[in-house]
Amino acid sequence: MAEPLKNVYNLEFIKPFASVCKIHIPNFDTELFEKHVFDKNWKNLELKARMRHIANCLHKQLTNDTVTNLECITQISEHIRINENKEDTFEYLILPDYVEVYGLENLEASLNAIEKITILASCEFAIRPYILKYPEKTLGKLLKWSKHKHASVRRLASEGSRPRLPWGMGLAPYKKDPSPIFPILDILKDDPSLYVRRSVANNINDISKDHPKQVLSLLKRWNGTSEERNWMVKHAARTLLKQGNPDALALFGYADIKTLETKNFNVKSPTVQIGDYLLFDFSISNKSKTPQKVRLEYFVHFLLANGKQSKKIFKISERELAPNETLNYEKRHSFKIISTRKYYTGRHQVSLVINGIEMESLSFELAISN
Protein backbone atom coordinates (compact mmCIF):
# COMPACT_ATOMS: atom_id res chain seq x y z
CA MET A 1 0.00 0.00 0.00
CA ALA A 2 1.26 3.47 -0.92
CA GLU A 3 2.50 5.72 1.86
CA PRO A 4 -0.16 8.32 2.83
CA LEU A 5 0.78 11.71 1.37
CA LYS A 6 0.31 13.38 4.75
CA ASN A 7 3.41 11.52 5.98
CA VAL A 8 5.62 13.82 3.90
CA TYR A 9 5.37 16.02 6.98
CA ASN A 10 7.58 14.05 9.32
CA LEU A 11 10.58 14.75 11.53
CA GLU A 12 12.96 14.37 8.56
CA PHE A 13 11.12 17.26 6.86
CA ILE A 14 10.48 19.46 9.91
CA LYS A 15 14.06 19.47 11.25
CA PRO A 16 15.76 20.97 8.17
CA PHE A 17 12.78 23.27 7.59
CA ALA A 18 13.12 24.56 11.16
CA SER A 19 16.84 25.14 10.56
CA VAL A 20 16.01 27.41 7.60
CA CYS A 21 13.38 29.22 9.67
CA LYS A 22 15.98 29.87 12.36
CA ILE A 23 18.16 31.70 9.82
CA HIS A 24 15.39 34.12 8.81
CA ILE A 25 13.24 34.48 11.94
CA PRO A 26 14.89 36.24 14.90
CA ASN A 27 14.96 34.15 18.10
CA PHE A 28 13.37 31.17 16.37
CA ASP A 29 13.34 28.16 18.73
CA THR A 30 13.67 24.98 16.66
CA GLU A 31 13.01 22.64 19.59
CA LEU A 32 9.86 24.49 20.59
CA PHE A 33 8.69 24.50 16.96
CA GLU A 34 9.11 20.71 16.73
CA LYS A 35 7.27 20.31 20.03
CA HIS A 36 4.37 22.44 18.80
CA VAL A 37 4.18 20.58 15.48
CA PHE A 38 4.27 17.07 16.89
CA ASP A 39 1.71 17.65 19.61
CA LYS A 40 -0.68 15.05 21.01
CA ASN A 41 -3.17 15.58 18.17
CA TRP A 42 -0.66 15.36 15.29
CA LYS A 43 -1.38 11.73 14.37
CA ASN A 44 -5.08 12.51 13.97
CA LEU A 45 -4.52 15.25 11.38
CA GLU A 46 -4.97 14.62 7.66
CA LEU A 47 -2.94 16.29 4.90
CA LYS A 48 -4.48 19.78 4.66
CA ALA A 49 -4.95 19.94 8.42
CA ARG A 50 -1.25 19.19 8.87
CA MET A 51 -0.34 22.01 6.48
CA ARG A 52 -2.49 24.45 8.40
CA HIS A 53 -1.17 23.21 11.75
CA ILE A 54 2.46 23.74 10.68
CA ALA A 55 1.59 27.24 9.43
CA ASN A 56 -0.03 27.99 12.79
CA CYS A 57 3.02 26.69 14.66
CA LEU A 58 5.22 28.90 12.52
CA HIS A 59 3.09 31.93 13.37
CA LYS A 60 3.59 31.34 17.11
CA GLN A 61 7.23 32.37 16.70
CA LEU A 62 6.60 35.43 14.54
CA THR A 63 5.75 39.01 15.44
CA ASN A 64 2.49 40.96 15.52
CA ASP A 65 3.56 42.84 12.39
CA THR A 66 2.14 41.30 9.20
CA VAL A 67 4.62 42.94 6.84
CA THR A 68 7.61 41.72 8.86
CA ASN A 69 6.16 38.22 9.06
CA LEU A 70 5.53 38.03 5.31
CA GLU A 71 9.08 39.20 4.64
CA CYS A 72 10.33 36.31 6.81
CA ILE A 73 8.15 33.79 5.01
CA THR A 74 9.33 35.10 1.65
CA GLN A 75 12.98 34.88 2.72
CA ILE A 76 12.45 31.27 3.82
CA SER A 77 10.93 30.38 0.45
CA GLU A 78 13.74 32.10 -1.46
CA HIS A 79 16.37 30.35 0.69
CA ILE A 80 14.88 26.93 -0.06
CA ARG A 81 14.35 27.68 -3.75
CA ILE A 82 17.86 28.98 -4.35
CA ASN A 83 19.98 26.90 -1.96
CA GLU A 84 18.12 23.63 -2.45
CA ASN A 85 17.37 24.26 -6.14
CA LYS A 86 13.66 23.57 -5.75
CA GLU A 87 10.64 24.83 -7.69
CA ASP A 88 6.98 23.79 -7.90
CA THR A 89 7.23 21.62 -4.81
CA PHE A 90 4.33 20.11 -2.92
CA GLU A 91 5.61 19.91 0.62
CA TYR A 92 6.26 23.65 0.92
CA LEU A 93 2.59 24.52 0.37
CA ILE A 94 2.71 25.33 4.08
CA LEU A 95 4.20 28.72 3.09
CA PRO A 96 1.32 29.77 0.78
CA ASP A 97 -1.02 28.47 3.45
CA TYR A 98 0.58 30.87 5.93
CA VAL A 99 -0.02 33.81 3.58
CA GLU A 100 -3.61 32.71 3.02
CA VAL A 101 -4.34 32.69 6.75
CA TYR A 102 -2.24 35.52 8.17
CA GLY A 103 -1.77 38.02 5.33
CA LEU A 104 -5.31 38.82 4.25
CA GLU A 105 -5.46 42.21 5.97
CA ASN A 106 -2.42 43.48 4.08
CA LEU A 107 -3.00 43.08 0.35
CA GLU A 108 0.14 44.71 -1.02
CA ALA A 109 2.58 42.84 1.24
CA SER A 110 0.77 39.55 0.64
CA LEU A 111 0.78 39.88 -3.15
CA ASN A 112 4.48 40.75 -3.07
CA ALA A 113 5.09 37.59 -1.03
CA ILE A 114 2.88 35.43 -3.25
CA GLU A 115 4.75 36.52 -6.40
CA LYS A 116 7.97 35.03 -5.02
CA ILE A 117 6.62 32.10 -3.00
CA THR A 118 4.59 30.67 -5.91
CA ILE A 119 7.84 29.79 -7.72
CA LEU A 120 8.68 27.40 -4.88
CA ALA A 121 5.13 26.23 -4.10
CA SER A 122 2.05 27.24 -6.07
CA CYS A 123 -0.10 29.90 -4.42
CA GLU A 124 -3.22 28.94 -6.42
CA PHE A 125 -5.14 28.25 -3.19
CA ALA A 126 -3.69 31.16 -1.22
CA ILE A 127 -4.62 33.80 -3.81
CA ARG A 128 -8.34 32.98 -3.82
CA PRO A 129 -9.39 34.76 -0.61
CA TYR A 130 -7.65 37.87 -1.97
CA ILE A 131 -9.60 37.64 -5.25
CA LEU A 132 -12.84 37.53 -3.27
CA LYS A 133 -11.94 40.29 -0.80
CA TYR A 134 -10.06 42.62 -3.18
CA PRO A 135 -11.35 41.59 -6.63
CA GLU A 136 -10.34 44.61 -8.70
CA LYS A 137 -6.84 45.02 -7.30
CA THR A 138 -6.05 41.30 -7.20
CA LEU A 139 -7.28 40.63 -10.73
CA GLY A 140 -5.24 43.64 -11.84
CA LYS A 141 -2.18 42.00 -10.31
CA LEU A 142 -3.00 38.66 -11.96
CA LEU A 143 -3.28 40.44 -15.32
CA LYS A 144 0.17 41.91 -14.74
CA TRP A 145 1.54 38.51 -13.71
CA SER A 146 0.23 36.98 -16.94
CA LYS A 147 3.21 38.72 -18.59
CA HIS A 148 5.74 37.74 -15.90
CA LYS A 149 9.12 36.31 -16.93
CA HIS A 150 8.68 33.17 -14.80
CA ALA A 151 6.22 30.48 -15.95
CA SER A 152 5.11 29.64 -12.40
CA VAL A 153 3.94 33.20 -11.83
CA ARG A 154 2.19 33.30 -15.22
CA ARG A 155 0.50 29.98 -14.41
CA LEU A 156 -0.72 31.42 -11.09
CA ALA A 157 -2.56 34.13 -13.04
CA SER A 158 -4.65 31.40 -14.68
CA GLU A 159 -4.75 28.66 -12.06
CA GLY A 160 -5.54 31.03 -9.21
CA SER A 161 -8.50 32.51 -11.07
CA ARG A 162 -10.14 29.19 -11.99
CA PRO A 163 -13.77 29.46 -10.85
CA ARG A 164 -13.92 25.79 -9.82
CA LEU A 165 -10.35 24.94 -8.76
CA PRO A 166 -10.32 21.39 -7.31
CA TRP A 167 -9.62 21.40 -3.55
CA GLY A 168 -9.81 25.21 -3.55
CA MET A 169 -12.61 27.55 -2.49
CA GLY A 170 -14.99 28.36 -5.33
CA LEU A 171 -15.05 31.83 -6.85
CA ALA A 172 -18.83 32.34 -6.95
CA PRO A 173 -18.78 35.80 -8.62
CA TYR A 174 -16.77 34.38 -11.55
CA LYS A 175 -18.95 31.31 -11.86
CA LYS A 176 -21.75 33.82 -12.45
CA ASP A 177 -19.76 36.18 -14.70
CA PRO A 178 -16.35 34.95 -15.90
CA SER A 179 -15.71 37.92 -18.19
CA PRO A 180 -13.10 39.56 -15.87
CA ILE A 181 -10.97 36.40 -16.24
CA PHE A 182 -10.91 36.34 -20.05
CA PRO A 183 -8.28 39.11 -20.54
CA ILE A 184 -5.84 37.02 -18.44
CA LEU A 185 -6.54 33.86 -20.44
CA ASP A 186 -6.28 35.70 -23.74
CA ILE A 187 -2.73 36.78 -22.92
CA LEU A 188 -1.75 33.25 -21.81
CA LYS A 189 -3.41 31.18 -24.55
CA ASP A 190 -0.18 30.91 -26.57
CA ASP A 191 2.22 30.85 -23.64
CA PRO A 192 5.52 29.07 -24.46
CA SER A 193 5.07 26.84 -21.40
CA LEU A 194 2.78 23.79 -21.64
CA TYR A 195 2.44 24.08 -17.85
CA VAL A 196 0.75 27.44 -18.37
CA ARG A 197 -1.33 26.47 -21.42
CA ARG A 198 -2.68 23.43 -19.57
CA SER A 199 -3.84 25.74 -16.78
CA VAL A 200 -5.57 28.00 -19.32
CA ALA A 201 -7.40 24.98 -20.72
CA ASN A 202 -8.43 23.90 -17.22
CA ASN A 203 -9.71 27.38 -16.43
CA ILE A 204 -11.81 27.50 -19.60
CA ASN A 205 -13.07 23.98 -18.92
CA ASP A 206 -14.25 25.21 -15.50
CA ILE A 207 -16.08 28.10 -17.13
CA SER A 208 -17.72 25.81 -19.71
CA LYS A 209 -19.67 24.06 -16.95
CA ASP A 210 -21.63 27.27 -16.31
CA HIS A 211 -21.32 29.15 -19.64
CA PRO A 212 -21.07 26.63 -22.52
CA LYS A 213 -22.20 29.03 -25.25
CA GLN A 214 -19.75 31.71 -24.18
CA VAL A 215 -16.89 29.22 -24.09
CA LEU A 216 -17.78 27.72 -27.47
CA SER A 217 -17.80 31.19 -29.02
CA LEU A 218 -14.34 31.80 -27.55
CA LEU A 219 -12.94 28.43 -28.68
CA LYS A 220 -14.25 28.88 -32.22
CA ARG A 221 -12.25 32.11 -32.45
CA TRP A 222 -9.14 30.51 -30.99
CA ASN A 223 -9.15 27.16 -32.83
CA GLY A 224 -7.10 26.43 -35.95
CA THR A 225 -4.15 28.79 -35.40
CA SER A 226 -1.36 26.39 -34.38
CA GLU A 227 -0.85 22.84 -33.15
CA GLU A 228 -0.19 24.08 -29.61
CA ARG A 229 -3.26 26.33 -29.62
CA ASN A 230 -5.45 23.57 -31.06
CA TRP A 231 -4.36 21.16 -28.31
CA MET A 232 -5.22 23.75 -25.66
CA VAL A 233 -8.62 24.48 -27.25
CA LYS A 234 -9.56 20.81 -27.38
CA HIS A 235 -8.43 20.20 -23.80
CA ALA A 236 -10.52 23.19 -22.74
CA ALA A 237 -13.56 21.65 -24.44
CA ARG A 238 -13.26 18.21 -22.83
CA THR A 239 -16.31 18.54 -20.59
CA LEU A 240 -18.44 19.79 -23.48
CA LEU A 241 -17.23 16.84 -25.57
CA LYS A 242 -18.02 14.37 -22.79
CA GLN A 243 -21.48 15.89 -22.53
CA GLY A 244 -22.00 15.31 -26.23
CA ASN A 245 -22.48 19.01 -26.94
CA PRO A 246 -23.24 19.06 -30.68
CA ASP A 247 -21.53 22.41 -31.30
CA ALA A 248 -18.36 21.22 -29.55
CA LEU A 249 -18.38 17.98 -31.53
CA ALA A 250 -18.86 19.90 -34.78
CA LEU A 251 -16.01 22.26 -33.89
CA PHE A 252 -13.59 19.34 -33.86
CA GLY A 253 -15.02 17.63 -36.93
CA TYR A 254 -16.69 14.59 -35.41
CA ALA A 255 -18.99 12.72 -37.75
CA ASP A 256 -22.76 12.66 -37.69
CA ILE A 257 -23.53 9.25 -36.17
CA LYS A 258 -25.94 8.57 -39.04
CA THR A 259 -22.84 7.72 -41.07
CA LEU A 260 -21.68 5.21 -38.45
CA GLU A 261 -22.99 1.80 -37.50
CA THR A 262 -22.24 -0.21 -34.37
CA LYS A 263 -22.78 -3.97 -34.25
CA ASN A 264 -22.27 -6.95 -31.97
CA PHE A 265 -22.16 -4.96 -28.73
CA ASN A 266 -21.79 -7.73 -26.18
CA VAL A 267 -20.97 -8.06 -22.48
CA LYS A 268 -18.61 -11.02 -22.22
CA SER A 269 -18.66 -11.11 -18.42
CA PRO A 270 -22.33 -10.95 -17.34
CA THR A 271 -21.21 -11.40 -13.72
CA VAL A 272 -18.18 -9.43 -12.51
CA GLN A 273 -16.47 -10.05 -9.19
CA ILE A 274 -15.36 -6.96 -7.24
CA GLY A 275 -11.62 -6.84 -7.86
CA ASP A 276 -11.95 -8.23 -11.39
CA TYR A 277 -12.79 -6.78 -14.82
CA LEU A 278 -15.90 -6.14 -16.90
CA LEU A 279 -15.27 -7.36 -20.46
CA PHE A 280 -17.25 -6.14 -23.47
CA ASP A 281 -16.73 -5.91 -27.22
CA PHE A 282 -18.32 -4.30 -30.27
CA SER A 283 -17.64 -3.27 -33.86
CA ILE A 284 -18.09 0.09 -35.57
CA SER A 285 -18.28 0.79 -39.31
CA ASN A 286 -18.14 3.89 -41.49
CA LYS A 287 -20.98 3.50 -43.98
CA SER A 288 -20.24 6.70 -45.91
CA LYS A 289 -18.00 7.30 -48.92
CA THR A 290 -15.80 9.80 -47.06
CA PRO A 291 -13.50 9.46 -44.01
CA GLN A 292 -15.28 10.09 -40.71
CA LYS A 293 -13.78 11.20 -37.39
CA VAL A 294 -14.93 9.06 -34.46
CA ARG A 295 -14.78 9.59 -30.69
CA LEU A 296 -15.47 6.34 -28.82
CA GLU A 297 -16.39 6.34 -25.13
CA TYR A 298 -18.51 4.31 -22.76
CA PHE A 299 -20.63 4.92 -19.68
CA VAL A 300 -20.62 2.68 -16.66
CA HIS A 301 -23.90 3.11 -14.79
CA PHE A 302 -22.78 2.43 -11.22
CA LEU A 303 -25.31 1.16 -8.71
CA LEU A 304 -25.56 3.39 -5.62
CA ALA A 305 -26.46 2.57 -2.04
CA ASN A 306 -30.00 3.96 -2.54
CA GLY A 307 -30.65 1.64 -5.49
CA LYS A 308 -30.31 4.38 -8.11
CA GLN A 309 -27.56 4.55 -10.73
CA SER A 310 -24.91 7.18 -11.39
CA LYS A 311 -23.05 7.08 -14.69
CA LYS A 312 -19.44 7.98 -15.36
CA ILE A 313 -17.86 8.26 -18.80
CA PHE A 314 -14.59 6.64 -19.89
CA LYS A 315 -12.68 7.12 -23.13
CA ILE A 316 -11.86 4.28 -25.53
CA SER A 317 -10.21 5.98 -28.51
CA GLU A 318 -10.34 8.74 -31.07
CA ARG A 319 -9.55 8.14 -34.72
CA GLU A 320 -10.60 8.52 -38.33
CA LEU A 321 -12.44 5.73 -40.11
CA ALA A 322 -11.85 5.26 -43.82
CA PRO A 323 -14.86 4.79 -46.14
CA ASN A 324 -16.52 1.42 -45.43
CA GLU A 325 -13.91 0.61 -42.79
CA THR A 326 -14.94 -1.59 -39.83
CA LEU A 327 -13.06 -1.78 -36.55
CA ASN A 328 -13.48 -4.35 -33.80
CA TYR A 329 -12.91 -3.43 -30.18
CA GLU A 330 -12.58 -5.41 -26.98
CA LYS A 331 -12.55 -3.39 -23.78
CA ARG A 332 -12.12 -4.23 -20.12
CA HIS A 333 -13.09 -2.03 -17.20
CA SER A 334 -11.49 -2.58 -13.81
CA PHE A 335 -13.54 -3.06 -10.66
CA LYS A 336 -10.47 -3.23 -8.47
CA ILE A 337 -11.09 -1.58 -5.10
CA ILE A 338 -9.99 2.09 -5.10
CA SER A 339 -10.23 4.79 -2.46
CA THR A 340 -12.29 7.18 -4.62
CA ARG A 341 -15.24 4.86 -5.31
CA LYS A 342 -17.32 2.45 -3.26
CA TYR A 343 -18.84 -0.44 -5.19
CA TYR A 344 -22.26 -1.91 -4.45
CA THR A 345 -23.26 -5.38 -5.54
CA GLY A 346 -26.20 -5.76 -7.90
CA ARG A 347 -27.23 -4.82 -11.43
CA HIS A 348 -25.05 -2.28 -13.26
CA GLN A 349 -25.06 -1.20 -16.89
CA VAL A 350 -22.57 -0.30 -19.58
CA SER A 351 -23.36 1.72 -22.73
CA LEU A 352 -21.39 2.87 -25.74
CA VAL A 353 -21.04 6.58 -26.51
CA ILE A 354 -20.34 7.42 -30.14
CA ASN A 355 -19.45 11.05 -30.90
CA GLY A 356 -21.21 12.17 -27.75
CA ILE A 357 -24.39 10.14 -28.32
CA GLU A 358 -25.20 7.38 -25.83
CA MET A 359 -26.19 4.17 -27.59
CA GLU A 360 -27.54 0.83 -26.37
CA SER A 361 -27.06 -0.19 -22.72
CA LEU A 362 -26.36 -3.72 -21.50
CA SER A 363 -26.64 -5.03 -17.95
CA PHE A 364 -24.21 -7.00 -15.83
CA GLU A 365 -24.11 -8.13 -12.21
CA LEU A 366 -21.44 -6.98 -9.78
CA ALA A 367 -20.81 -9.55 -7.05
CA ILE A 368 -18.54 -10.06 -4.07
CA SER A 369 -15.50 -12.16 -4.94
CA ASN A 370 -15.42 -15.66 -3.53
N, C-alpha and C positions, 0 to 999 in steps of 0.2 A: 504494500500500500504506500502511495506517495506521502511524503512528509507534508503535514499541514503548512500552508503558506505563512500562517501566523508565527510559526517557529523560527522565521528569519530573525525575529526580534528575540535574541537570546543573549547570554552573557558575552559570547564571542563578538557580537555586534555592539553591544552597549559599552563595553570597556574602551575600545578604540574611539568610539563616537564621543564618549565622555572626555577622553584625552584631548580631542580637537576642541570640544566646548571649553575646556579649561584654558586653552590658549587665547580664546576670544571673549570669554566672559570673566570679568574681574571677580576674584574670590570664589570661583566655581569649585564646589566640593564634590569630587568624583565619587567618593565613597557614599556620601549622602544621596547623590543622584541615583546610584545603583540601588540603594536601600529603598528609595521612593518608588523606583520602577518595579522592582521585584517584591512588591508588598504581598500581603496575605491573599489578595484577590486576583493577583496576576494570572494564575493558571485558569481562572474562569473567563478571562477576556478573549474575545475573538479578534480577528485581524484589525478591523477598523477601530475597535475599542482600544486595542493595544497602541495603535498610532496616536489616538487622542490622549491616551494616558501618558505616553512618553512626552508628548507636547506639553501636557499639563505639568509634568515633573520638571521639564526644562524651565517653564515659566516661574516655578517656585524659587529659582536661583537668579532670576533677572530683576530688573528695577521696576519702578512704577512709571517709567517714561517709555511710551510706545516707540518713539523714534529711535531711542538708544537701543531698545530691545530688538527692533527690526534690523538695525545695523549689525548687531551681534549675530543674528540668525543668517543674514546675508554673508557675513564674513566666514561663518562656519561652512556655508554651502560652497563659497568660492574656494576655501581651503581644500575641501574634499574634492571638488571638481578638478582643481589644478594639480594638487599634490598627489592625488590618487588616480588621476586621469580617468574620471568617471563622468558620464553624461547619460541622461534618460534612464536613471536608475529607479527601481521600485522601492527599495528599503528606505530611501531618504524622503519619502512622501511625508514623513513626520514634520519636515521643515515647512512645506506648503500648508500642512494642517495647522501649524502654529500661527502662520499669517492669517489663515481663515478665521481662527478663533480670537486672536488677540490684537489684530491690526485693523479691524473694521472701522474704528472711529477715526482713523487717520488715513485717508484715501491716498494722498500723494506718497507718503512714506511706504505704504503697503505696495502700491503699484511699482515703485522703484525697486523694492525687494523682490517682488514677483518676477520682474523682467530678468533678474539675474538667477534667482533660484530655479526657475522653470527649465534652465539648461541642465541642471543636475537632476531635478525631479519635477515632472510636469505639474504645473499649477492649475490644471483644467478644472479641478474641484474647488480649489481655493478662490478662484476669480469669481465664481458664480454669485456669492453673496454681495460682492461689490457691484456686479451688473444690476442686481435687483435694487440695491440701496442707492447707487449713484449711476443710473443707466446712461445718461448723456455723456458724462465725463469718462466713464469706464469704456463705453463703446468707442468713444473718440480715441482712447489710448489703444484699444484693440486694432482700430483702423490704422493707426500709426505703426503698430507692431507688425501688421501684415506686410510691411516693407522692410522689416528688420533684416540685418545681415545674417543672423543665426536662424537656422531652420526650426529649432525648438521654440523660439519666440514667435516665429510666423505661424507655426502649427497651433500655438496657444490661442492666437487670434481666432482661429476657426474652431478648435476643439472646445475651448472655453465657452463659446457662444452657442454651442449645440443646444437646441431647445429641449431635447430628450436624452441628454448624456447618460449612458448606463452608469449606475451607482452614484450619480450626482443628483443634486436637487434640480427639479425641473424649472425651466424659465417660462412661467405661465404667460407673461406678456408677449413673448416671442413665439409661443405656440399659437396665440391669437393673431398676432401680426408680425411675421418674420421680416418684413421689409427693411428694418434697420440693419439686419445682418447681411443682406445681399451685397452692399458695397465692399464688405470685407471679403466675401467669397469670390466676388468678381476679380479682385486683385490677385487672389491666390489660386485661381482655377488653372493657371499654367505654371505653377511654381516648379522650379527645377527639382525639388525634393518630392519623391513618391510619398514619403512620410507626411508631408503637408497635403498633397493632392488627395490622399486617402482620407484625411480628416475632412477636407472640403466635401468629398463624396458622402461621407457619413453625416455631415451636417445637413446636406440637402436631402438625404434619405430621411432624416428626422422630420424635416419640414414637410416632405411629401405625405406623411401620415395624417397631416391636418389640412394641407393645401395642395392636393394633387394637381389641379389645373394650373396653379401658379408655377409649380415646379416643372410640369411638362412644357409650359411655354418657355421657361428659362432653358431647359435642356434642349429643346428644338433649336434655339438660337446658338447654343454652345456646341452642338454635335457636328461632327464632320470636318473639324479643323485640322486635327493631328491625331496620331495614334495614341499619344499620351492623354490628350483631351478626351478622345472617344472612350478610352478605358474609364476615365473618371466619371464621365456622363453615364455610362452604363452601370457602373457600380452605384452611382447615386440613385439610379432608377430601380434598384433591385427589389424593393418592397412593392413598387407598382407592377413590376413584372410578375412577382409571386402572386399578386392579387389578380392577375389576368387582365389588367387595365388595357383595353383595346388600343388606346392612343399610344401607350408606352410600347406595346408589342409592335404596332405599326412603325413607330419611330426607329426601331432596330431591325425592321424588315422581316419579321416572322410571318410565316405563311398563314393564309386563311385555312382553317382546319377542314374546310370542304374539299381541299385538294389532297388531304391526307386520309389514310385508312388504317385503323388498328385492328388486328386480328389475334385470335388465340391467346387472349389475356387469361392467365391461369395461375391460381395459387397452388404451388406444388407442395406446400406444407400446411394443410388445413388445420392442424393442431401444432402450436409452437410452444415449446417449454421456455419459461423465463430463464434467461441465460443463453438461449440458443438463437437461431436466425429464422426469420420469415423468408421463404423463397417464392418468387413469382417470375413469370416470363410473359413475353408478348412479342408481336411483330408490328412494324409500322411501314407503310408503303406510300410513296409519292405517286399519285395517280395522274398528275398533270404532265404536260410536255415541256415544262421548264423547271429548273432547279428550285427547291423550296427550303427555306431556313426553318429548322425545327428546334424547339426547346422542350425537352422531355423532363417531367418531374412526376412525383407521386405524393399523394396524401396518405398518411396513416391516421385513421380515426381511432384515437386512443379512448378506451373505456375509462370513465372516471368513477370515483367512489360513490357518487350519487346516481349512477346508472346511465348518465348521459355520456355523449362522446365529444371529444375535443380534437380537431384535426391539426396536424402539423405537416408542412410541406418539405420535401427533400428533393434535391436535384439529381437527375440521372446523367444527362448529357445535353450538349448543344452542338448542332452540326447542320450541314446542308445535305439534302437528299437529291440525288440526280433524278432526272425523269424516269419514272417507272422503277426506281430503286426500292428494294425492300430490305429492311434491317431487322435482325432478330436480337432480342435482349433477354438476358437472365439477370435478375437483381436479387440481392439478399439484404435484408434489413435486420440489424442487430437488436436483440432484446436483452443484451447483457445489462446487469444492474449498474446504474450510474447514479451519482448523487443528485443530479438535476431533474430526475423524473422518477415518480413512483408508479409501478405497474400494478394493474388490477386484473385478476383473472376473469375470463368471460369472453364474450363475442366482440371482436374488433373488426375493422374494415380497412381495406387498402384500395385506392383508386388511382388511375393514371390521370395525369394532367398534361395535355398537349397544347402548347402555345397558349398557356393560361386558362384553358378550358378543361374543367374536370369531366372526365369520362365515366365509364362504368365502374361500379364499386363491387368488390368481392369480399366475403366474410372469411374470418378464420378465428379459431379459438386460442386464447392465451391461457396456459395452464402452469401450475407449479411443477418444477422439475422433480423427477422421482429421486 
